[in-house]
Amino acid sequence: MPSSETNPAKLRGSSDEAPLVTGLKALVWTLGDPSRAQRLLDLTGLTPDALRAGASDPAVLGALLDFLSAHEPDLVTCAEAIGATPTDLIRAREALQ
């Protein structure tokens, strides 16, 4: 059996981790623009501390993906920026909720 360093399946992570990774990538993209980050905080009610503390929490990442899915231009642009499709982001949101 190959070691985890040479086993491509281990390098990719499990399918359970994929929605979390997608959510984290979307979070990084969202926070890359100060006005979009502020809109996220304003619309979700999250605080910067709650966002920081919950960055790996499926509920927080689901809320982020809800935020993106509510504004199609951001959803499409984020998907392109992180190498995903808008459908991938929606599926990740569904898996996290």
N, C-alpha and C positions, 0 to 999 in steps of 0.2 A: 504494500500500500504506500503511495507517495506521501512524503511529508507535507505539512500544511504550507511550507514555503514553495513547494513545486506543484501542489495540487490546485489547478485552476478553480475548482469549485470552492475551495476554502478562500482563495484570494478574492473571489466575487462576493462572498458572504452568502448567508442563507436568504431564501425568498422572504422570510419574516423580517429581515433587516432592510430589504429594498425600500419599503415605504418610508422608513425612518431616514434612510440615506437621502432619498428624494426630498423629503421634508426639510432636512438639514441643508441641502444644497439650495432649496428654494428660500430658506430663511437667510442664508448668507447673501443670496442675490437681492432679496427684499431689503435687507439692511444696508446694502451698498449704496442706496440712494436716500439721503436724509429726509427728503419730503415724502417719499414712499414709506420709509420707516415710521415717520411721525403719523402718517395716515393709518398705518397698521395699528399703532398704539391707540389712536383716537377711536377707530372703529371697533376694535376688539375689546377695549377696556383694559388691555394688558399694560403693565408698567414695565419700564426697562429692567427692573430687578426680577419681576416675575418671568419676563421673557428669558433673561439670562439663566435663571434657576430652572426653567422648564424647557430649555432648548432640546433636551432629549425625551421630553414627555410627549407621548403620542397625542394627548388632548391638545397641547399647545401647538404642535406641528399641524394637527388637523385644523385648528382654528386659523393658522397661517394659510393653509391651502384653501380653506373656505374664503378667506379674505381675497386670495388671488383669483379664485374661481368666480367671485362676484364682480370682477372687473376684467373682462375678456382681454383688453390690450395688455394688461400686466400678465395674465395667465399665459398668453401666447409668447410674449417677449421673454418671460422667465423660462418657459419650456425650451425655447431656442437657446437661451444663454447657458442652460445646464445640460444640454444635450438630451432633452426628453421631448415628448409630445404633450400637448395639453391634456390628452386622454390619460397619459401616464400620471400627470399631476392629480387628475380627478380620481383615478384608481387608487393612488397613494392616499388621498384624503379619505376615501371610503374605507380603506384598510385600517387607517389609524383611528377611525371613529367607532 
